[in-house]
């Protein structure tokens, strides 16, 4: 790292304190884009009420301006939660240097920390220290070797990767009574996709991370005169894919629409690399720029991989942003011409393969329908799916369940386990919403697209089919069943599907559906076995009164069924049962095949929560079995039972 690059890092590092006392040092921060300072949330003295932080004072190299907290990640003890974005007064950051953030997936080695400190009895002054990143602490924490003592006030400052000339983290804390400390990995900034806006802030739109990192990349692309960061960074490396290449490509990527989903972006990177990386939450890419980080340190060279990746992105975005794609392709073409002949020919061959795959089946093209919303990139039955296995712990106290989270990001053959229960005894049904909140949040973040949310499937024993997950989170906000498709599956159906299951599914896959009312449990099995292939059982009794009938339906091969969650009655059916059968028949008759049913039910649940949606209110009290034999639950060798 050159001394000039270190000077730019010093200029981008600011001190933060209360506006009413400009000489008071709370902590440090650094400019990541014009008008935006990244820091640690704990330096802002957030005491429970984030709206009460008040006006801040940000000071640094030729900078002394009011500012305010704009976004934060909720606080907490984990490193990734201890980040905040501070917005400077309009135009206050004009002409001031911004750091360049890493896009790499590997941790740094030789590092320099920057910040501010207050000597005893003195005014705030700049500080920096050299160290090594010698380990990890959780998903996003970098531990720093005891080569330096981080002073009070330096928290929130940048951590520079000296080997590559980019900022790889944010200084978090010193170790009590020891040298060294802890930093937050820069990849944690991707969590700002779901950051909490403060004080009505909305300038970064629905995806604050994408908006911020794109502003960051555009700024570095514009800064070409004088001792700018990218030019000085380029002096630390020679040949291949350089800092200027990366900066120009990032700026071009910043003009493209966002990826359809994180899972689709991961699929693209896997195809470019020729293998699927072992994705971890802290490394998973969420915007186009992040994908470039996987080009580093590849056996065939960063140039080939990076240019291949850019061409794949161009193919994926062609229909949504033809002008921006044309600009990107012109740049890539000029860059390919600088390659030796054999490498250029290899890259063109790979690009031709990608064009046939990506454009030919519109896999990543993000097509839009007549209303401008993104249409499905695959048949509805192959949309991204998240399934939660809930298996009862037979040895635990009471009714307790272990869980696994599976995903199918790209059709039936792509099953992978995302998460699983680590508690010895499992969780009671009443605590499942809390236990699954974070695992599902992570899974949805990976697979959800802007206009196409992943379906949630709950696989559990039939006797617990009364679990109304579609009504979570039971607060004033819209229910999960109104926001995404939520269906149930039978836990007993794992592995190779039985013939009767396939036959029944084929009967409802491509035709209008007909309701099969199941009245008395004692006659249910006979009626279910004799019904036509296009029949869909509708059960008016809740599962705790009707587990045998539901078991009979599963045994008879039904993959689609509806049942009431609240219609308890000991004897004959009444008016409520007739209403359920009538409304269910209307619902089933309104779709062309089973694949359209989960979305139709979701739309009705959404309608029920709106003004004038009384006619759809019944959908809150029914559950849907949607058990696709073309995508059976995987057979897992590891038991979920307690030891």
N, C-alpha and C positions, 0 to 999 in steps of 0.2 A: 504494500500500500504506500503510495506516495505521500509526502508531507502535505501537498496541496489538497489531496482528497480528504485527509484528516482535518484540514482547515475548513473544508466545506461541511463536514459533519459537525464541527464546532459551531459554525454559523447557523446550522439548521436546528441546533439544540437550544431550547428556551427554558426559562424558569417560570413557574406558575405560583400565584398567590392570590389573596383576596384583593379586589379592586380598591377597597377602602384603605389598604395598607400596602402600598406598592413595594416597600422594602422587605416585606415578609415573604419568606421562602417556604412554600408547602412542598414543592417537589419539582421535577423536571418534565419535559416533554420534547417533541420534535415535530417539525413540519413534514407532513407526508404528501400534501397536495396544497395548492394555493388556498389559503384561508383555513386550513385544517391542521390541527395539532393532535397527535396521538400521545396518550399518557396512560398511567395507571390510575384506575378509579380511586384507589385508596388515598392518593395524595390530595384529592379534592374535598376531603372531610365530608363525605356523604354519610349522614347519620340517620339512616332509615328513610327519610323523605328526600328523594332525588330532586324534587322540584324546588327544594329550599337551599340549594347550593349557592345561588346568587351570582352576581357578576364577578368574574375573575379578572386578574391582571396578568397578561402574558408579556414577558420582556426577554430580549435577546439582542442579537447583532442588529443594530439600527431598527429595533422593534420594541415598541412600548404601547400596548393597546388593550382596551377592554375586550373581554371574551366571555363565552358562556358554555356550559356543558350542553352538548347537543345530542349525543348518543352514548349509551353504555350497555354493557352486557349483563346487567343484573346484580353485580357484586358477588361476593362469596369468597371462599378460601382457595378455590382452584385457580391456577394461573390464568386460564383462558377467560375467566369471569372478571379478572381485575384489569380490564381495559376500558378506556373511554375516549371519545372524540370530542375535542373542544373546538368550537367555531369562533374564529376571530371576527372582530368588527369588519364590516364590508370593506374590501380593498386594502385591509391592513397588511396583508402578506405580499403585496405586489413587489416584485424585485428581490424577494428573499429566497434563499436556497432551500430546496427540499431534499431530503435524503432519497436514495434509491433503494427500494425494498427488494429483497431476494425473491426469486421464484423457484429456488432449489428445494428439493425434498429431503436432502441430507442435512444433518446438523453441522454448524461451523466448528472449526478447531481453534485457530488462533483468533482471539477477539479483542476489541477495545471498547470499553464502556465510556460513555460521555454523560455528563450531567452538571448539576450545580451543587454547591455546598455553602454553608455559612460558618466561617471560622468563629471561634468564641469571641464575642464582642465586635465582630466585623460585619461588613456588608457581604452579600452573596457574591461568590466568585466561581469561575468555571473550574471543572474538574474532569480528568479522564484517567483511565488506568488500563493496563494490558493484563490479559489473563488467557486461560484456555477453557473451552467448554469441555468438561470431563465427564459428563453423564446426563441422564434424563431424570426428571421428577414428574411422574404422571404423563399425561398425553402431550402437554404443551410446555413443560418446564425444562429449562436448560440449567444444569448446575455449573457454577463457575469455580475453577480451581483457586486455592488460597494463595494467589500471586499478588493480590491487591486487597485493600480494605475499602468497601463501598461506603461512602459517607452518607449521613443523613441528608436528604434533599436530592440525591441522585436518582431516586426511584422515578421511573417514567422516561428516563433518557434512552437513547438508541444504543444498541449493541452491534458493533460493526464487525462483520466477517472480514478479517484482514487478508485472507487468502484470495477472496473473490471480489472484494471491494463493494459489498452491498450490506445493507442493514438486515441482520438475520433475527433480531429480537428486541425486546424492550426490557430494560433493567427493572427488576421487581423489588428485590430486598437483599439486605446483607444477612449473613448468618450471625446469630446472637453470640457475641463473645469470640467470634472467629473471623478470619479473613475469608475472602470469596463470597459467594452469594448465589442468587437465583435470578433467572431472566425468563421472560415469556417468549416462546417462539413466534416469529412473525406470521406463521401460518394460522395462528389463533385469530388473526384479523379477519379470516374468512367467516368467522362466527357473526360478524356484523350484518350478515344477511338477515339475521333475526334480532338485530339490536333494538333496544327500547329507545324510542325518540323522546326527548325531554323538551318541555316547554313548547309543544306544538311544532317542533322541527320537522320539516318534510323535504328539505332541499336535496337530499340524496335519494328520494323516491322509494319505491317498494323494495329495492335491493341495495342497501347502503354500501355493502362491500363492493359490488360491481361498479357503482357510480364513483366511489372514492378511488379505487385502484385504476380505473380508466382515466380519471382526472390526473392521477399521479403519472401514468404513462404518457399522456398527451403533453404534460408539462416537460418531462425529460426529453421528449422528442423535439420540442420547440427550442430548448436551451442548447444551441449549437455554438454560440460565440463564447470566447474567453475560456477560463479554466472550469468548464462545466463538468458535472459529475460523470457523465457517460464517457467523455474523452479521457478523463483521468483514470476512470475504472479500466478502460481499455488498455492502459499502459501496464496493467498488472498481468496481462495475458498476451499471448502471441499466437496468431494463426487461428484457423478453424472458425467456430461460431463465436464472434466477439461481442463485446458490450454494445457497440453501435448496431450490430445485426439484431440483437435482442431488443434494444430500445425501439428501433424502427418497426420491427415486427409487432411488438406489444402495442404501439400506437395504432397500427393498422387493425389489429384485433379489437381495439377499443371502439372502433366504429361499427362493429358487427352487432346484431342482436344477440342477447344472451343465449347460452346453450339451452336446449329443450329441457334437460334435467342433468343433475350431477351424474346419474347412472349412465346416461347416454354419452356424456363426455368421457367417462371412464372407459366405456366400450370403445370409443374412438382411439383413445390413447393406447389401449391394449392392442388394437389392430395395428397401429403404427409401430409399436415396439415389437410385435410378434409374440408377445406373451402377456399374461395378465399379472400385473403387479399385485403384491399382497397389500391391498388397500387398507390403510388404517385411517381412522376418523381424522387424525391431525394432518394427514397427508393428502386426503382425497381432494381432487380439484373441483372447483365449483364454477369457475369462469375460464374463458379461453386462455387468458394469460397464464393461469396456473398450469395448464397442460404443457407449456413450453419448458417448465422446470424438469420434466422427465426426459428431455433431450440430453441433459448433461451426463457425462461419464458413461455413455453407451459404447459398446465395443466397436460399432461401425462408425462412430464419430458423431458429434453433436450436430454438425452441418446437415448430414443426410437425414437424421431423425427429425430435426427441427423443420426443415423444408418439407419433408413428407407430411408432418403434422399440419403445417400451414395449408398445404394443398387439400388435405382432408377436411379441415375447417371450412375452406372456401367452397368445396363441393356441398358441404352440409348447409351452408347459409345462402347458396346461390339464389334460391327463389325468394327468400325473405329480404335480401339486401343486395340486389344485383350490382349497383354502382360501387358499393364498398367492397364487394367481392372482386370486382374487376380491378380495382386499385390494388388490392392485396395480391392478386394473381400477376399483375404487371411487375410488382416488386419481386415476387418469388421467381418469376421467369428471368429477370435480370440477374438475380442472385445465383440461379442455377447455371447461367452462362459462365460464371466464374469458376465452376467446378471442373476438375479433369473430366475428359470425355467419358470414360467408363462409368464414373459416378453419376454424371448427368443422365446417361442412358438408363441406369438402374433406377434413378428417381422418377424418370418419365414413365417407366414401365409400372412402377408401384402406383403412381398417380392414376394411370389408366385403369388398374384393377380397382382402386378406390372409387373412381367415377362410376364404374359399372355397378359396384355394390351399393354405394350410398345414394346416387341419383336414381339408379334403376328401380330400387324399391322404396324410395323416399324415406329411408330409415331415419335419417337425421335431418331431413330437409325442412322440418317444421312447417308443413303445408298448412294453409289457412283455408277455412271454409268461407262461404259467402258473407258471413257476419264478421270476419276478421279474427276469429279465435282459432287457436291452433287445433287442427284436426288430429285424429289418432294416427300414430306412425305404424300401427299394427292393428289387426282385428281386436275388438274389445276383449275377447277371451284371452288375448296375449298381451294385454296392457301390463305395465309394471304392477306386480302384486307383492304384498307383504302379508305373510301368514304367521300367526302366533299359535304355537302348540301349548296347550294347557293340560298338563298331565298330573293327575292326583297323586299325592304322596301317600302311599298306603301305611307308612310307618309313623307319620307325624301326628301331632295332636290336632284333632278336629279335621275339618275340610280344608286342606292346604294343597297348593298347586305349585309345581315347578313349571317354568316356561322356557321356550326357545323362540327366537324370531328368525324366520326364513324370508328370503326374497327371490323373486323371479324377475330380474330386471329386463329380460329379453326373451320371453317365451318359455315353453315347457322344459327345455333342456338346460336351463341356466340356473337351477336352484343352488342357493348358497346360504349358509347359516351366518347371520349377522351378529347375533347376541344370544346369551343364554343366562339363566338364573344361576347365581352363585351362593344363594342361601341354602344352608343345610336342610332346613325344614320346609322351604317354599313359602308362599304367601297365601293367606286366606282370600276368598273371593272378594271380600269387602275391601281388601287392600290392593287389589290388582291394578286399579287405576293409577294409584301412586307408584307401584312397583314398575309398571310398564311405561310410565310417562316419558322418562328420558330415553329408554331404548327405542320406543316408537318415534319419538321426536327425531332421533338421529337417523332412523330408517326412512322416515318421510322426507327428511332433508336431502337424502341421497337420491330418492326415486321420483319425487314429485316434480312434475313439469309445470310451467306457468299456467297452462290451461288444461292440464291432465293429471289429476292426482292419482296416486297409486291406490288400488283397492286394498282394504284391510280384511283379511279372512281370519276368523277365530276357529281353531280346531280344538274341540273339547269333547268330553264324554256326553252322550245323549242326555243323560239325566240332569245335566247342567245347561241345557239349551235355553234356559230362562235368563241367561246372562244378557242384559240389555246394553251391550257395549256401544251400540249406535247412539245411546243417550248420554254418553260421556261428553263433556266433563261435568255435567249437571250444574252449570253456572248460567249466568245471563248471556254468555256468548253462544253462538250457534253450536248445536250438537255435532258430534263427529259424523253421525249418519246423514246430516244435512250438508256436510262439507265434502264427504267422500263416500264411495261405496263401502258398506260394511255388511259382511255376510258371515254365516257360520258354516263349518264343515264338521264331519264326523272324525273324531280322533282314531277310530278303529280302521279307517281306510288309509292304510299306508302301503307304499310299494305298488306292485302290479295290480291293476284294477280287475275286479271280477267281471265275467262276461255279461251278467245281467245289469251291472252298473253301466257298462259301455252301451248296451242296447237301449236302456232307458234314456241315456243321455242323447243318443242319436235321434230318439223320437221327439225330443224337445229342442234340438239344436237349430233346426231350420224351418219351423212351422209355427203357426199360431198355437198358443197354449190354452189348455182347457182345465178349468178348476175341477178338482175331485173332492167334494166335501167328505170329510171323515167325521161321522157323528159319534156313534157309540164305540168305545174302545174294544168291546167284545167282538165286534164284526169288522174291525179295521183290517186285520191281516188278510181276510178273504177278499175284501173290496180292493185292497192295494194290489194284491197279486193278479186280480182279474182285469184291472183297468187297462185302457189303451195306452200305447207308447207315448202319446202326446199329453197325458194327464199329469197334473201337478197337484199333489195332496194339499188340502187346506184343513188344518186342524183347529177347532174352536176352543179346545181346552189347553191351558198352559202346560209346559213340560212336566212340572212336578205332579200333575194329575194325569199325564198322558205319555209318560216315558215309554211304555210298552208299544204304543202306536207309532211313535217316532222310531223306535228300534225296528219295528216291522217294516216301516218305510225304507229305512236304510238297508235292511236285509233283502227287500224286494228290488233293490237297485236304483231307487230314486235319487237323483242328484239335485233336484229342485223341489222345494216344498215351502209352504208358508204356515205359520201357526200364531195363535194369539198368546200374548204374554200376561194377560190379566183376566181373561174370561173364565174365572172359576165358576163351576156349577156341578153339583153332585148328581143331579138327575138329568132329565131331558133337556134338550136345547131350547133356547128361548129366542126372543127378538134380536138380542145382540149377536147371536150366532148367525141368524139369517142375514143381518147387515154385514157381518164379516165375509160370509160366503159371496154375497152380491158384489161387494166392493173388490174382493179378491178376483172374482171372475172378470170384472171390468179391467183391472190392472193386467191380468194375464192376457186378456184378449187385445190389449192395446200395443203389444210388442210382437215383433216378428222373430220369434226364437228366444231361447233362454239367455243368450249373450247380452241382449238388450235389457233384461229385467233388472239387474242390480242398479244400473244408471237411472232407469225409470223410477224405481223405488226411492233412490237418493233425491231425485228431483221433486218428488212428492213430499218427502220429509223437509226439504228446503222450503217448499211452498207452504207447508204447515206452520212454519215459523214466521211467515209474513202476514201482513194485514189482509184479511179476507181469505185466509187459507184454512178455514174450518173444515171444508170438505176433505182435506188431506190429513186432518189431525189423527185419523185412525192409524196411519202408518207408524206413529210413534210407539204403538203397542203391538206391533207384529214383528216377527223375525223371519229371515229368509235363509234357507239352506241353499247354498250354491256350491256344489261339490263337483268340480270338473275332473273327470277321469283321465283327461289328456295331460293333466298336471297334478299327479298324485303327490301327497306328502312324502318326502324322502324317508327312506328307512335309515335311521341313525343307529349306529352300533353302541354309542355311549348312552348308558341309562341315565334317566333323570331322577331316579329314586335317591333318597338319602343313603349314605353309607351305613 
